[in-house]
Every structure is written in C-alpha cells, then in structure tokens.
C-alpha cells in the first residue's frame, strides 16, 4: 500500500509556488521467493519544493527530495547480484534550477 499526500499553494499572484509531498509505503511481505523477492520494510518520504517566477521568461526552482534522508528501497528493486542485499534508493537530494524560457 502506497499513500501519497500533496500540499501546495500559489502566492504573490501565482509567482511563488511552494509544495510539500509526503509518501508512506507499508511493509510488503507478500513475496514470490521463486523470483528471489524478499520482504520490503515500510518507509516514509518527505519532499519539498519552492518555485518562484520572476517574470514569464525567468524562474528559480528549489527542491529537497528525501528531506529526512531515509534509507529505503522499493519492493521490486532487485538485490545486488549474488547476495540478498537490496540496492537502496538515493538519499537526500537538493536541487537548484534556473529556468530561462526563450
């Protein structure tokens, strides 16, 4: 079971757009051992972003994904070859983007 929540807003005549994403995934223990699947623990993620449009041609974006630096992996992510160790998803990512619309 995968729950996703999104809270967003538009401020300053739509120029400022904050966003908060919450995701919670329950433990998955219904597995097919014949395919090498293993049980997957539950995890929760928090992502935030802030976008500001200076004008119709220039925009600045900031995002922090996996803000709490949760160690997790998706259920269907395969393990490291020859082991039962899962390949973890990326940790905290911080992204700044300047967008110029020509």
MMTF fields as JSON, N, C-alpha, C and O atoms, coordinates in Angstrom:
{
  "mmtfVersion": "1.0.0",
  "mmtfProducer": "UNKNOWN",
  "numBonds": 407,
  "numAtoms": 408,
  "numGroups": 102,
  "numChains": 1,
  "numModels": 1,
  "chainsPerModel": [1],
  "groupsPerChain": [102],
  "chainIdList": ["A"],
  "bondAtomList": [4, 2, 8, 6, 12, 10, 16, 14, 20, 18, 24, 22, 28, 26, 32, 30, 36, 34, 40, 38, 44, 42, 48, 46, 52, 50, 56, 54, 60, 58, 64, 62, 68, 66, 72, 70, 76, 74, 80, 78, 84, 82, 88, 86, 92, 90, 96, 94, 100, 98, 104, 102, 108, 106, 112, 110, 116, 114, 120, 118, 124, 122, 128, 126, 132, 130, 136, 134, 140, 138, 144, 142, 148, 146, 152, 150, 156, 154, 160, 158, 164, 162, 168, 166, 172, 170, 176, 174, 180, 178, 184, 182, 188, 186, 192, 190, 196, 194, 200, 198, 204, 202, 208, 206, 212, 210, 216, 214, 220, 218, 224, 222, 228, 226, 232, 230, 236, 234, 240, 238, 244, 242, 248, 246, 252, 250, 256, 254, 260, 258, 264, 262, 268, 266, 272, 270, 276, 274, 280, 278, 284, 282, 288, 286, 292, 290, 296, 294, 300, 298, 304, 302, 308, 306, 312, 310, 316, 314, 320, 318, 324, 322, 328, 326, 332, 330, 336, 334, 340, 338, 344, 342, 348, 346, 352, 350, 356, 354, 360, 358, 364, 362, 368, 366, 372, 370, 376, 374, 380, 378, 384, 382, 388, 386, 392, 390, 396, 394, 400, 398, 404, 402],
  "bondOrderList": [1, 1, 1, 1, 1, 1, 1, 1, 1, 1, 1, 1, 1, 1, 1, 1, 1, 1, 1, 1, 1, 1, 1, 1, 1, 1, 1, 1, 1, 1, 1, 1, 1, 1, 1, 1, 1, 1, 1, 1, 1, 1, 1, 1, 1, 1, 1, 1, 1, 1, 1, 1, 1, 1, 1, 1, 1, 1, 1, 1, 1, 1, 1, 1, 1, 1, 1, 1, 1, 1, 1, 1, 1, 1, 1, 1, 1, 1, 1, 1, 1, 1, 1, 1, 1, 1, 1, 1, 1, 1, 1, 1, 1, 1, 1, 1, 1, 1, 1, 1, 1],
  "groupList": [{"groupName": "UNK", "atomNameList": ["N", "CA", "C", "O"], "elementList": ["N", "C", "C", "O"], "formalChargeList": [0, 0, 0, 0], "bondAtomList": [1, 0, 2, 1, 3, 2], "bondOrderList": [1, 1, 2], "singleLetterCode": "X", "chemCompType": "L-PEPTIDE LINKING"}],
  "groupTypeList": [0, 0, 0, 0, 0, 0, 0, 0, 0, 0, 0, 0, 0, 0, 0, 0, 0, 0, 0, 0, 0, 0, 0, 0, 0, 0, 0, 0, 0, 0, 0, 0, 0, 0, 0, 0, 0, 0, 0, 0, 0, 0, 0, 0, 0, 0, 0, 0, 0, 0, 0, 0, 0, 0, 0, 0, 0, 0, 0, 0, 0, 0, 0, 0, 0, 0, 0, 0, 0, 0, 0, 0, 0, 0, 0, 0, 0, 0, 0, 0, 0, 0, 0, 0, 0, 0, 0, 0, 0, 0, 0, 0, 0, 0, 0, 0, 0, 0, 0, 0, 0, 0],
  "groupIdList": [1, 2, 3, 4, 5, 6, 7, 8, 9, 10, 11, 12, 13, 14, 15, 16, 17, 18, 19, 20, 21, 22, 23, 24, 25, 26, 27, 28, 29, 30, 31, 32, 33, 34, 35, 36, 37, 38, 39, 40, 41, 42, 43, 44, 45, 46, 47, 48, 49, 50, 51, 52, 53, 54, 55, 56, 57, 58, 59, 60, 61, 62, 63, 64, 65, 66, 67, 68, 69, 70, 71, 72, 73, 74, 75, 76, 77, 78, 79, 80, 81, 82, 83, 84, 85, 86, 87, 88, 89, 90, 91, 92, 93, 94, 95, 96, 97, 98, 99, 100, 101, 102],
  "secStructList": [7, 3, 3, 3, 3, 3, 3, 3, 7, 7, 5, 6, 6, 6, 6, 3, 3, 3, 3, 3, 3, 3, 3, 3, 3, 7, 7, 5, 7, 7, 7, 7, 4, 4, 4, 6, 7, 7, 7, 5, 7, 7, 3, 3, 3, 3, 3, 3, 3, 3, 3, 3, 3, 1, 1, 1, 1, 3, 3, 3, 3, 3, 3, 3, 3, 1, 6, 6, 7, 7, 7, 7, 7, 7, 6, 6, 7, 7, 5, 7, 6, 6, 1, 7, 7, 5, 7, 7, 7, 7, 7, 7, 3, 3, 3, 3, 3, 3, 3, 3, 7, 7],
  "xCoordList": [0.853, 0.0, 0.895, 1.85, 0.586, 1.393, 0.478, -0.42, 0.697, -0.096, 0.708, 1.886, 0.083, 0.761, -0.134, -1.336, 0.489, -0.213, 0.55, 1.781, -0.174, 0.438, -0.251, -1.476, 0.551, 0.05, 0.793, 2.021, 0.035, 0.688, -0.109, -1.264, 0.518, -0.144, 0.387, 1.432, -0.349, 0.05, -0.072, -1.151, 1.029, 1.06, 1.682, 2.314, 1.489, 2.043, 1.608, 2.43, 0.3, -0.277, 0.266, 0.455, 0.517, 0.992, 2.489, 2.98, 3.223, 4.677, 5.402, 6.415, 4.907, 5.531, 4.675, 3.489, 5.293, 4.557, 5.301, 6.181, 4.956, 5.553, 4.789, 3.607, 5.501, 4.884, 5.508, 6.724, 4.673, 5.118, 4.513, 3.294, 5.365, 4.921, 5.273, 6.412, 4.297, 4.516, 4.146, 3.126, 4.974, 4.709, 4.995, 6.054, 4.052, 4.262, 3.928, 2.849, 4.861, 4.686, 4.715, 5.638, 3.696, 3.622, 4.561, 4.987, 4.868, 5.731, 5.091, 3.874, 5.916, 5.44, 6.043, 7.243, 5.182, 5.692, 5.01, 5.236, 4.186, 3.624, 4.608, 4.601, 5.433, 6.544, 6.531, 5.882, 7.246, 7.442, 8.911, 9.775, 9.179, 10.564, 11.159, 12.373, 10.313, 10.807, 11.412, 12.211, 11.038, 11.61, 12.709, 13.224, 13.071, 14.131, 13.68, 14.511, 12.362, 11.865, 12.07, 12.03, 12.289, 12.395, 11.393, 10.936, 11.064, 10.146, 10.778, 11.996, 9.937, 10.402, 9.861, 8.656, 10.732, 10.249, 9.481, 9.637, 8.656, 7.906, 8.865, 9.949, 8.454, 9.251, 8.355, 7.252, 8.848, 8.15, 9.131, 10.295, 8.647, 9.488, 8.826, 7.6, 9.65, 9.191, 9.986, 11.216, 9.274, 9.891, 9.299, 8.099, 10.136, 9.659, 10.215, 11.298, 9.457, 9.954, 9.385, 8.34, 10.102, 9.705, 10.083, 11.247, 9.103, 9.321, 8.929, 7.888, 9.767, 9.464, 9.68, 10.768, 8.643, 8.719, 8.978, 8.113, 10.151, 10.478, 9.641, 9.145, 9.501, 8.651, 8.296, 8.571, 7.701, 7.284, 8.443, 8.243, 9.658, 10.821, 11.844, 12.704, 11.769, 12.809, 12.186, 11.346, 12.612, 12.064, 13.183, 14.109, 13.096, 14.056, 13.329, 12.269, 13.898, 13.292, 14.256, 15.458, 13.722, 14.48, 13.69, 12.469, 14.379, 13.715, 14.645, 15.856, 14.074, 14.803, 13.994, 12.914, 14.524, 13.865, 14.455, 15.654, 13.614, 14.013, 14.657, 15.769, 13.944, 14.44, 14.997, 15.977, 14.396, 14.837, 15.927, 16.32, 16.412, 17.494, 17.18, 18.012, 15.968, 15.504, 16.223, 16.329, 16.712, 17.295, 16.164, 15.508, 15.94, 14.817, 15.102, 16.021, 14.283, 14.299, 12.89, 12.11, 12.577, 11.254, 11.148, 12.154, 9.931, 9.722, 10.304, 10.912, 10.136, 10.599, 12.033, 12.488, 12.749, 14.159, 14.904, 14.737, 15.702, 16.445, 17.612, 18.07, 18.081, 19.2, 20.533, 20.592, 21.59, 22.939, 23.188, 22.93, 23.683, 23.856, 24.694, 25.774, 24.175, 24.887, 24.652, 25.192, 23.85, 23.553, 22.064, 21.328, 21.633, 20.245, 20.183, 19.149, 21.292, 21.335, 20.612, 20.872, 19.712, 18.939, 19.78, 20.731, 19.416, 20.04, 19.172, 18.031, 19.704, 18.937, 18.687, 19.483, 17.563, 17.232, 18.129, 18.733, 18.226, 19.089, 18.671, 17.49, 19.635, 19.371, 18.878, 18.282, 19.126, 18.674, 19.308, 20.51, 18.478, 18.926, 18.449, 17.281, 19.348, 18.976, 19.275, 20.38, 18.27, 18.358, 17.974, 16.93, 18.814, 18.504, 18.487, 19.385, 17.473, 17.357, 16.953, 16.045, 17.621, 17.246, 16.724, 17.445, 15.478, 14.833, 14.659, 14.062, 15.183, 15.004, 14.15, 14.553, 12.997, 12.088, 12.292, 11.955, 12.839, 13.169, 12.058, 12.18],
  "yCoordList": [-1.174, 0.0, 1.233, 1.318, 2.165, 3.363, 4.574, 4.78, 5.383, 6.587, 7.808, 7.924, 8.713, 9.937, 11.14, 11.135, 12.161, 13.39, 14.562, 14.587, 15.52, 16.698, 17.932, 18.043, 18.858, 20.136, 21.211, 21.285, 22.05, 23.074, 24.367, 24.381, 25.437, 26.733, 27.624, 27.357, 28.693, 29.714, 31.057, 31.431, 31.773, 33.049, 34.118, 33.812, 35.367, 36.507, 36.461, 36.527, 36.348, 36.276, 35.108, 35.227, 33.984, 32.785, 32.738, 31.779, 33.747, 33.756, 32.796, 32.213, 32.618, 31.766, 30.522, 30.614, 29.337, 28.084, 27.08, 26.364, 27.024, 26.01, 24.688, 24.662, 23.591, 22.275, 21.35, 21.352, 20.563, 19.566, 18.23, 18.102, 17.233, 15.886, 14.927, 14.894, 14.152, 13.109, 11.774, 11.661, 10.779, 9.439, 8.422, 8.452, 7.527, 6.455, 5.13, 4.97, 4.187, 2.877, 1.836, 1.806, 0.981, -0.063, -1.221, -1.393, -2.001, -3.168, -4.131, -4.318, -4.726, -5.706, -7.06, -7.285, -7.956, -9.288, -10.388, -11.573, -10.001, -10.968, -11.067, -10.227, -12.065, -12.154, -13.484, -14.439, -13.53, -14.761, -15.144, -14.622, -16.051, -16.483, -17.122, -17.076, -17.722, -18.359, -17.339, -17.704, -16.061, -14.996, -14.248, -13.25, -14.713, -14.066, -12.825, -12.034, -12.64, -11.474, -11.651, -12.766, -10.537, -10.53, -9.515, -8.627, -9.656, -8.71, -7.316, -7.171, -6.308, -4.923, -4.163, -4.192, -3.481, -2.723, -1.471, -0.974, -0.975, 0.265, 1.449, 1.395, 2.51, 3.743, 4.943, 4.82, 6.115, 7.385, 8.395, 8.449, 9.19, 10.192, 11.56, 11.672, 12.593, 13.979, 14.715, 14.728, 15.328, 16.147, 17.551, 17.712, 18.553, 19.94, 20.628, 20.296, 21.592, 22.387, 23.792, 24.026, 24.712, 26.108, 26.667, 26.624, 27.184, 27.744, 29.208, 29.574, 30.042, 31.473, 31.949, 31.799, 32.521, 33.056, 34.561, 35.312, 34.998, 36.419, 37.167, 38.265, 36.552, 37.065, 35.877, 34.737, 36.107, 34.955, 34.26, 33.227, 34.805, 34.202, 33.604, 32.831, 33.945, 33.518, 32.968, 33.616, 31.764, 31.089, 30.411, 29.853, 30.46, 29.8, 28.697, 28.929, 27.499, 26.35, 25.782, 25.689, 25.404, 24.718, 23.485, 23.549, 22.356, 21.135, 20.364, 20.321, 19.76, 18.841, 17.556, 17.505, 16.524, 15.219, 14.324, 14.38, 13.499, 12.636, 13.509, 13.244, 14.53, 15.551, 14.971, 15.493, 13.905, 13.314, 12.258, 11.588, 12.11, 11.179, 9.749, 9.068, 9.308, 7.96, 6.924, 7.095, 5.863, 4.749, 3.786, 3.253, 3.566, 2.72, 2.141, 2.56, 1.169, 0.642, 0.212, -0.196, 0.306, -0.07, -1.595, -2.298, -2.082, -3.534, -4.289, -5.343, -3.784, -4.526, -4.206, -4.636, -3.453, -3.212, -4.525, -5.193, -4.885, -6.146, -6.012, -4.909, -7.15, -7.152, -7.119, -7.304, -6.883, -6.93, -8.37, -9.307, -8.543, -9.89, -10.776, -10.389, -11.965, -12.931, -12.752, -13.513, -11.752, -11.531, -11.261, -11.189, -11.114, -10.714, -9.253, -8.795, -8.513, -7.096, -6.251, -6.363, -5.416, -4.56, -3.367, -2.964, -2.826, -1.603, -0.445, -0.3, 0.371, 1.47, 2.574, 2.798, 3.26, 4.434, 5.586, 5.514, 6.641, 7.772, 8.408, 8.421, 8.925, 9.644, 11.047, 11.286, 11.96, 13.341, 13.958, 13.831, 14.62, 15.336, 16.772, 17.024, 17.713, 19.12, 19.662, 19.504, 20.306, 20.72, 22.189, 22.61, 22.962, 24.34, 24.396, 23.867, 25.032, 25.134, 26.559, 27.135, 27.109, 28.392, 28.106, 27.57, 28.465, 28.171, 29.454, 30.417, 29.461, 30.595, 30.122, 29.237, 30.706, 30.35, 31.351, 32.529, 30.871, 31.759, 31.822, 32.521],
  "zCoordList": [0.0, 0.0, 0.0, 0.772, -0.852, -1.052, -0.891, -1.708, 0.159, 0.402, -0.017, 0.322, -0.746, -1.184, -0.875, -1.144, -0.305, 0.041, -0.564, -0.539, -1.101, -1.708, -1.157, -1.191, -0.647, -0.173, -0.955, -0.912, -1.676, -2.482, -2.419, -1.994, -2.842, -2.833, -3.922, -4.515, -4.179, -5.149, -4.449, -3.991, -4.37, -3.67, -4.567, -5.578, -4.179, -4.918, -6.382, -7.295, -6.579, -7.93, -8.743, -9.954, -8.085, -8.764, -9.015, -9.611, -8.574, -8.795, -7.858, -8.246, -6.631, -5.626, -5.448, -5.13, -5.659, -5.583, -4.683, -5.159, -3.395, -2.518, -2.642, -2.982, -2.356, -2.443, -1.407, -1.212, -0.749, 0.23, -0.165, -0.268, -0.385, -0.751, 0.378, 0.844, 0.809, 1.808, 1.173, 0.493, 1.397, 0.862, 1.948, 2.575, 2.167, 3.136, 2.454, 1.883, 2.519, 1.899, 3.005, 3.818, 3.032, 4.048, 3.713, 2.571, 4.734, 4.554, 3.54, 3.532, 2.7, 1.727, 2.085, 1.93, 2.568, 2.903, 2.084, 2.328, 1.123, 0.18, -0.972, -1.872, -0.95, -1.902, -2.639, -2.213, -3.736, -4.504, -4.355, -5.06, -3.441, -3.218, -4.464, -4.662, -5.31, -6.534, -7.499, -8.361, -7.362, -8.181, -7.437, -7.941, -6.255, -5.494, -4.751, -4.306, -4.609, -3.884, -2.383, -1.863, -1.702, -0.246, 0.303, -0.417, 1.57, 2.207, 2.196, 2.298, 2.073, 1.998, 3.207, 3.456, 3.966, 5.119, 4.7, 3.585, 5.606, 5.373, 5.353, 5.933, 4.681, 4.694, 4.457, 3.925, 4.864, 4.652, 4.069, 4.466, 3.127, 2.477, 2.572, 2.563, 2.663, 2.648, 1.574, 1.601, 0.63, -0.414, -0.322, -0.097, -0.495, -0.512, -1.747, -2.229, -2.251, -3.367, -3.268, -2.66, -3.881, -3.904, -5.273, -5.671, -5.978, -7.313, -7.293, -6.749, -7.888, -7.967, -9.391, -9.948, -9.974, -11.339, -11.248, -10.799, -11.668, -11.667, -12.699, -12.446, -13.853, -14.916, -15.803, -15.428, -16.953, -17.769, -18.462, -19.1, -18.353, -19.009, -18.041, -18.465, -16.751, -15.808, -14.525, -13.901, -14.145, -12.97, -12.189, -12.779, -10.872, -9.989, -9.236, -8.656, -9.245, -8.576, -7.545, -7.792, -6.391, -5.339, -4.945, -4.803, -4.765, -4.317, -3.401, -3.621, -2.378, -1.497, -1.457, -0.867, -2.087, -2.125, -1.052, -0.777, -0.446, 0.675, 1.76, 2.216, 2.146, 3.07, 4.364, 4.896, 4.881, 6.149, 5.956, 6.911, 4.725, 4.379, 4.807, 5.407, 4.488, 4.813, 3.948, 2.734, 4.562, 3.816, 3.481, 4.376, 2.192, 1.778, 0.4, -0.304, 0.048, -1.314, -1.676, -0.816, -2.948, -3.445, -3.485, -3.576, -3.417, -3.344, -4.535, -4.351, -5.72, -6.896, -7.302, -8.362, -6.465, -6.727, -6.533, -5.512, -7.479, -7.395, -6.423, -6.125, -5.939, -4.991, -5.731, -6.946, -4.977, -5.525, -5.962, -5.206, -7.17, -7.733, -6.808, -6.363, -6.533, -5.705, -4.207, -3.405, -3.819, -2.399, -2.242, -3.226, -1.01, -0.759, -0.325, 0.162, -0.498, -0.12, -1.168, -2.366, -0.696, -1.603, -2.065, -1.397, -3.196, -3.691, -3.213, -3.651, -2.325, -1.751, -2.763, -3.675, -2.584, -3.39, -2.945, -1.874, -3.743, -3.367, -2.046, -1.697, -1.33, -0.088, -0.398, -1.448, 0.507, 0.335, -0.917, -1.15, -1.708, -2.903, -2.8, -2.503, -3.042, -3.054, -4.443, -4.963, -5.039, -6.429, -6.561, -6.062, -7.229, -7.609, -9.127, -9.782, -9.684, -11.125, -11.508, -10.91, -12.491, -13.058, -14.464, -15.306, -14.708, -15.979, -16.773, -16.292, -17.986, -18.891, -20.069, -20.823, -20.213, -21.305, -22.433, -22.309, -23.514, -24.648, -25.665, -26.671]
}
